[in-house]
């Protein structure tokens, strides 16, 4: 299975959503609410600005030493009794995970852009597995058969009316049209059975600490807690740009990501440093106590190490996927992630598409960028996204001239 992407085809989707009133209304509601929430939070808690500066510095140092950190993380994961794997490409990652899981399993997933990047859900289904997304937004995307429309709010393009109707139709339950409470409750009941009977849980990560091999995951729904602790096997897909030197660094990344996503304080921060175990009987360590007995960690490269050596693109690897630049972008607030590539979207998404898939195709999409620089100002990592987009425009223009 090869993931291909042609930019000109994406323009058809963009034109479609520009004429879709419900899509536009949902984006307007979400971006207005989110912008106000984050502005208020940063005003009331200026210490978060200082945290963001610290994280930018530690991300810069981490990306400079990325190759070394990958090696350290692999060693630490082994020490923690996890099984680490390095995947150079999306295809390698899929194959590794396919071998770990096999077929005929029930799999529950927590929201992971990395999993979307490698086409994991459809690949596992093609092997004969039953796969369920457990993040509410991602579950709505699965029911709709679409793609995530924002880094932390996948179903940002759906109004409450659309979400309730979709859930009622697809899982065959009664929900009052537009009732968020009833929609959440129906999804909870439906997914609870899938989670408690699943063979495998799959997660992403907000950060991975090279010193301990600990994975840090931040959330509000508690689905990540359940997915990573209920099934007997946990597979984590961790893009290598998320590796930072220490557990304290990883914790800071999670705090800043939550704050700039408008979810501060986050309800839960999960730290997972190995499979569950007990040594309560004669101090003999046995794995598989109440949580998973196996933890497999796929360190996904897919263009990132190469980008870390590219002066025009390496800043993007500081990105903590908070989605701030998307809500602030005057183009994204009308297109959502229909603009950006098959997985990522908006200003940051175009650059991620360039890194993980195809710089020239990504460059064609950057023609829609207005060059206003609002993404640069909003980004907690001070990434000069508009400069990266200009670079990609140049690449695409050169390629078009040659063709
Ligand atoms: S580029 Fe910056 S603002 Fe955009 S998602 Fe990444 S860290 Fe957040």
Boltz pocket constraint, residues with backbone or C-beta under 6 A from the ligand:
constraints:
  - pocket:
      binder: B
      contacts: [[A, 151], [A, 316], [A, 318], [A, 319], [A, 320], [A, 321], [A, 322], [A, 323], [A, 324], [A, 325], [A, 326], [A, 348], [A, 375], [A, 378], [A, 379], [A, 380], [A, 381], [A, 382], [A, 383], [A, 385]]
      max_distance: 6.0
